Amino acid sequence: MLANPTTTTALPLEGIRVLELGHIIAGPSAGLLLADLGADVIKVERPGEGDQSRTMPAGTSANFHFLNRNKRSIAIDLKGSADGRALFLRLAAASDVVIDNFAHGAVEGLGLGYEVLARAHPGIIYLALKGFLPGPYEARPFLDELAQMSAGLAFMTGPRGQPLRVGASIVDVGAAAYGVIAVLAALHQRAETGRGQKITSGLYETTVFWVGQWLAQYAATGEPSVPMPEIRQGTRLGWGVYHLFAAADGEQIFIGVTSNGHWERFCAEFGLKELLADERLDDNAKRVAARDWLPGRIAEEMRRYPSGELSERLERARVPFAPLRRPDQLVDDPHLNAAGQFVATPLPGLGTAKLPKLPVRSSAFEMGLRRPAPGLGGHTREVLEELGLPRDEIDALASRRVIA
């Protein structure tokens, strides 16, 4: 797809430098958001090992190339080298944002926590992506799936007694996204005050925020939460037709009739004159009252048509619908392809993958692949030269294995 002719070449975060101390999903997701928006994100990795996702099995390690596009990599020994830690402090003093996705207290134990960085650079904005916000739990090791279990999301998703994590690492990505929103707000505030700040985004609290609708329901009714499989399909929200239906070819399609206009057009499209004329169904409240029989009647009608024809008819009638799909089927989605929503991303040794862009569009700038995910330490010399280190000093650091 051609870029919008009104877009400019400049991305909104050009000129912002970010140091990413992150691995696997959460930290790299935060770095990706900032990098795609134009920030110079420098991934600080351990020599010889780097981000854990680099060496995971093939299907999982491919995530590294999804979450680390548009970044540079510098390999510094922070754990075993005082010179490495001093070098990181120099980098931080020339940066705007630091992302810390390591275990609670790990960066502070190296003498590189927010308080230390802020003394050297009062304008630094420090994003800590942790299991918990400060409080009694904050030192616990924690992960995405644990957050889903302990904050009620897995209970709501699976059948009773069989809690089920959501089919994506949404807590890691969500905590990263909320953290980045706060970072952008902090950059705006720094422009007024000249001072930075520490922001903490918690996996646990992110998940609690997401189940807030169920907390509100409990507050209103006093009834304990019920897992989704026990909530009869179509009854969670106050609409009469909000169900997954089977088509003639065995495919499934979700249909949501959420207004009288939807209902009228739906009935007209499928020739359901008797339903449209039925006074028991002439408003949403009545259709809700007919949930015992109405979805079954509609299901009979939907089974008459193959899924492709159902989609065509529902689109023509302007009724909300969604075919049920696997993630791998999305690479052929006509909308995503026409909208240019995929980035052709190199996977070393495997060819090129179609991986998603950020889910936003601007009339002023165009995001894309400026550079593929970096090799471990592939930009170490380049970044240090930009920092002002002479070549002989860089060579000396390399000879002592402070950098790689």
N, C-alpha and C positions, 0 to 999 in steps of 0.2 A: 504493500500500500504506500502511496506517495505521502510524504510528510505534508502537514498542513502548510500551505504557502504563507500563512500569516505568522508562523512560528519564527522565533529567533534562534540563533545558534547557541546562545548562552543558556546554561542551566542555572537554576536559582541559587544553588549552593556552591557555585564555583568560587574559589578563594577560601573556602572553609576546609581546614585540615583536621582529620579524625585519626586517632590511633585506636585500633581495634585489638583488644585483648580478649578474644572470643574463640569458641570452638563449637563444632557440630551445628546447632540450629539457632539458638536464641541470639547470641552475640553477632554471628554472621548475618542474621536477618536484620538486626538493627543497622549494621554496617552497610548492608545492601540497600536499604531504604535511603540512607544518606548518600551512598555512592551513585545510585541511579539518578538522584536529584542533583548530581554534579560535584559533591564533596570529594576531596582527595582523601580517600580512605586507605590508610596504611595498616596492613594486617601484620601485627608484631607476633612472630612465631618462634618456637623453640627450635634451635638448630638440630637437624637430623630427624626430627619428628613432625613438628608443626601441628596444625589443626588435626585433631583425631580423625575427622571425617576423611582426610586424605587417604588413609590406609584401611578404611572399612571395606567390607565386601563390595563387589562391583555395583550392585544396585543401590547401595547406600552411599558409596563414595561419589556417585554421580551427583549427589546433592551438593557436594563441594563446589562443583562447577556452576550450579544454579545459584547458590547463595553468595558466591565470592567473585562474581563478575564485576568489572569496573573498579577493582581494587589493586593495590600494589602490595607486595610482601617483602618484609625485612626480617631476617633471622638474627635474633640477639639472645644470648645466654643471660637471662635475668636471674636465674636461680643460683647458679654457681659462680657468677662473676660480678665483683663490685664494679669493674669497668663497664659491664653490660648495663647495670642499673644506672650508673652515672650517664651512660649514653641515652638511656630511655628518658631520664630527666631532661636532658638537652632537647630531645625530640618533643617532649611534652611542653616545654617552654616555648616551642615554636608552633604549637598546635592550638586548636580551638576546643576540641572535644576528645575525651577519652572514654572508650567503652570497656567496661570490666564485666566479663561473663564468667569469671573463675569462681571457685568455691569460696564460701564465706571466709573472710580473713586472709585469703591466699595472697592477694596483692599487697595488703597491709603488712603481712609478714615479710615481704620483700623490701619494705620501706618505700613503697611506691603508691600508697593510698592517697585518697583525696586531700587530706590535710597536708601531706608532704608536697604534693603537686601544687596546691593552692598557695603555699608559702612562696614557691618559686614563680608561680604564674597565677596571680589572683583572678584573672579572667577565664581560667579553665572551667569548662563544663564537663562534669564527670557523671557518666551514666553507669550505674551499677545494676546489672540484670541478675537478680538473685532469686532463690527459692521463696523467700519471704521478705516483707518489709520489716523494719526494725521492730523487735518485740521478742516475746519468750521463745518463739520457734526459729529465730533468724539464723542460728548456727547449724541447723539441721541440713545435711545433704539432701538435695531435692531435685526432682526431674519433672518433665511434662506429665508423664503418665501418673505419677504420684499426686500431682496437683489435681488431675481429673478425678482421681479416686477420693481424695480427702475433702474436696470442696463440693462434692455432690454431683458433678457433671456425669461421671461414669454411672452413678446410681440412676440418674434420669435417662441415660442413653440405652442401657441394657435391660433385659428382663429382670424381675425381682430375683435376687440371689445370684445373678450373673452380670455384675457390673461390666460395662463395656466402654473402653476408651473410644473417643472419636477417631475417625479414620484419617487423621492428619495431625501433625504436631502443632495444633492450633494454639496451645498455651504458650509455647516458646515464641511463636510468631506474634501472638497477640501482646504478650508482655513487651516484646521488642517494639512493636508499633506504638503502644502507649508511651513507652519510654522515649521514643523518637519524637512524638508529639510534644512531650515535655521539654526535650532538648531544643526543639525549634522555638518554643515559648521562651526558654532561657536565653537563647541567642538574641531574641527580640528584646528581652529585658536587659541583657548585657549592653546592648546598643545605647540604652538610656543611662545605666548605672556604671558601666565599665567593670562590673564584677561578675564572676562566674558563680557556680553553685554545684552541689551534689544532688543528683536525682537518683532515686532507687525505684526500680520497677520489679514487682514480685510476681512469680508464677502463681502462687497460692491466691493472692489477692486478685489477680487477673481473672482466675476461674470463679472466685466468689462474686466478682462483678457480673460475670456472665450468667450466673444463676440468680441474679437479683430479681428477675421476674417471678421466680418461684418463692423467693423470700417475701416479695410483695403479696403474692397469693396467700402464703401462710399467714401473714399479718392480717389480711382481710378476712380469712375464713377460719383460722385456727386449725385447719386440717393438715396432717402430715403430707409431705410430698409423695407423689405416686410416680413410678417410672413410666416413661413414655409408652412402652409396649402395653401397659394396662389402661392407657387412656385411649378409648375407642377412636379409631381414625376419624378425623373430621370434627372431633368434639373439643379439641384443645382450645381452639379459637371459636368465636361466636358466629360461624358461618355454616349454612346448611349443607353445602357441597364443597368439600375440601378434602379430597381423597385421591388415592392411587388406584387407577383402574387398569385392567388387562385389556389389550387389544387382540384382534383376531389372530395375529401372528405370534402371540405369546409375549410380546414386548409390553412394557408397562408405561403409563403416562399419568402424571399428576394433574388434576384439574381443580382450579379454585374459582368457584362462583361467589364473588364477594360483594356483589351489588345487584340491584334489580335490573340494571342495564345488561350486566353479564347474563343473567338468567334469561331475559327476553331474547337476546341474540343467540344464546346457546340453544334454546328450544327451537327457534326459527331455523337455525343452521341444520339441526338434525331432525327436523320435521316432527317435533314432539308437541303437537298442537294440544293434545289432551292435558299434558302437564302445564303448558302455558295458560290454558283456560281454567285450570283447577284452582278454585279460590283458596284451597288449603295451602297453596304454594306462592301466593302473589306478593309476599314480602319475605325478607330474610328471617324474621322471627318465626314465621310459619314454616319456612323450610327447615329451620333448626328443629322445630317441634316434630317434623316428619323424618328425622334421622333414622328412625327404626325401619323405614321402608324405601325412602327416596333414593339413597345411594345404590341399593340393590337394583332398583328399576333403571337407573342410569347405567349401571354396570352391564346390564343386559344389552342396552343400546350400544355401548362402547365396544363390546365384543363382536359386533357386526363388521367392524372396520379394521383394516391393518393400521399399524401405528403411523406410517407415513401419511396416510389419508387423514387420520385423526388430527395430526399436527397441522396439516394444511387447512382443514375445516376450522379448527379452533383458532388458528391465526387469522383466518378470514373473518371469523366472528368476533375477533378482538376479546377473547376470553383467556384469562391467565392459564397457562399450561406449561408443563415441563416433562420431556421424555426422561425416563430413568436411564442413566448412563454410567459406565465405568470411567475412571479417569483417563485410561489409555485411549478411549474413543474421542476424547476432546481434541486430539491433534488434527482430526479431520473436520472439526466443527466449522461450518461455512462462515458464521459470524466472526469467530475469533480470528480466522485467517483473513477475511476481508478487512477486518478492523486493524490488522497488523499487530495483534496482541501477543504474538510469539517472537522470541529472540532466537535466532539461529545460533546455537551455543556449541562450540567445539568440545567434544569429550575425547581426550587423548586415547588413541588406539581404537576408538569406537565410532568415529565419524562425527556427525553433527546432530544435535537434538533440538527439537522445538520446545523451548521452555518459556514460561509466562513472564511478561513484563509486569511492572507494578499495575494494580487495577485502577489507575486514574489516567485522565487525559487532560492536557492543558492546551489552551489556544495560543499560548505564548512560547512554549518550548516543547521539544520532542526528546523523549528518553529512548535510549537504545544501548547497544553493546559498544562501548568505547574501547574496552580491552577485555579479553577472556580472563578467567580465574588465573591468578598468578602461580608460577612455580614457587616452591618453597625458597624464600630468600632471594627471589629473582630480581628484586629491585633494591637490595641492600646498599650496594655501592652508589646507585643513582640517588637514593634518598639522602645518604650521608654526604654526598657531594653537594646536594642542594642545601644541606644544613651548614655547609661551610667547612667541613673537615677536609684537610689536604690529603692527597692520595697516599703519602707515606704513612700518615696516621691510620688511614683505613686499612692499608696493607698490614700494619702492625697489629691492629685489632683482629684481623683475619688470621694472622699467624698464631696469635694466642687463643684462637677459637672463641673469642668473645662474640664474633659475628660469623655468619656463613653466607 
